[in-house]
Amino acid sequence: MQKKQDPHEIALMRSIIETTIELNMANRNFETANDEKLIDYYSYQIKANKAKLDYLIREVKQKGMVMDVINELELKSYQTDAI
């Protein structure tokens, strides 16, 4: 029998996944940016997403949660069901 996850835990995991995706996109965009203003913008995005990710990971650790592949798969199936 599977344990039903707390909606707050699901939201935390979703935020971690979304922030990681945003961080990866900002890194890719930074690498291809050729305008000084875009470089500054993507640098800011990278720094902001890293700070957000650090915060979210601290929250997960404080709650004693484990972020693993199984939780990620459950989250993805939850998101698909919600659509």
C-alpha positions as CSV (number, residue, x, y, z in Angstrom):
1,M,0.0,0.0,0.0
2,Q,1.4,3.4,-1.0
3,K,1.4,6.3,1.4
4,K,-0.6,9.3,0.1
5,Q,1.6,12.3,-0.2
6,D,0.9,15.6,1.5
7,P,-0.1,18.3,-1.0
8,H,2.5,20.6,0.5
9,E,5.2,17.9,-0.2
10,I,3.9,17.5,-3.7
11,A,4.1,21.3,-4.2
12,L,7.7,21.4,-2.9
13,M,8.8,18.6,-5.2
14,R,7.0,20.3,-8.1
15,S,8.8,23.6,-7.3
16,I,12.2,21.8,-7.2
17,I,11.6,20.2,-10.6
18,E,10.3,23.4,-12.2
19,T,13.2,25.5,-10.7
20,T,15.7,23.0,-12.0
21,I,14.3,23.2,-15.4
22,E,14.3,27.0,-15.3
23,L,17.9,27.0,-14.1
24,N,18.9,24.7,-16.9
25,M,17.2,26.9,-19.5
26,A,18.8,30.1,-18.1
27,N,22.2,28.4,-18.3
28,R,21.7,27.4,-21.9
29,N,20.4,30.9,-22.8
30,F,23.4,32.5,-21.0
31,E,25.8,30.3,-23.0
32,T,24.3,31.5,-26.3
33,A,23.6,35.1,-25.4
34,N,25.5,37.6,-27.5
35,D,24.1,40.9,-26.1
36,E,25.4,42.4,-22.9
37,K,21.9,43.1,-21.6
38,L,20.8,39.5,-22.2
39,I,24.0,38.2,-20.5
40,D,23.1,40.3,-17.4
41,Y,19.5,39.1,-17.5
42,Y,20.4,35.4,-17.7
43,S,23.1,35.9,-15.0
44,Y,20.4,37.3,-12.8
45,Q,18.0,34.4,-13.6
46,I,20.7,31.9,-12.8
47,K,21.5,33.5,-9.5
48,A,17.8,33.8,-8.6
49,N,17.1,30.2,-9.5
50,K,20.1,28.9,-7.6
51,A,18.9,30.8,-4.5
52,K,15.4,29.4,-4.9
53,L,16.6,25.9,-5.4
54,D,18.8,26.2,-2.2
55,Y,15.8,27.3,-0.2
56,L,13.6,24.5,-1.5
57,I,16.2,21.9,-0.8
58,R,16.6,23.2,2.8
59,E,12.8,23.0,3.1
60,V,12.8,19.4,1.9
61,K,15.6,18.4,4.3
62,Q,13.9,20.1,7.3
63,K,10.7,18.1,6.6
64,G,12.8,14.9,6.3
65,M,11.5,14.3,2.8
66,V,13.5,12.3,0.2
67,M,13.6,13.5,-3.4
68,D,14.2,10.4,-5.5
69,V,13.2,9.0,-8.9
70,I,10.1,7.3,-7.5
71,N,8.8,10.6,-6.0
72,E,9.5,12.4,-9.3
73,L,7.6,9.7,-11.2
74,E,4.7,9.9,-8.8
75,L,4.7,13.7,-9.2
76,K,4.7,13.5,-13.0
77,S,1.8,11.0,-12.9
78,Y,0.0,13.3,-10.5
79,Q,0.5,16.3,-12.8
80,T,-0.8,14.2,-15.8
81,D,-3.9,13.2,-13.8
82,A,-4.5,16.8,-12.8
83,I,-4.6,18.0,-16.4
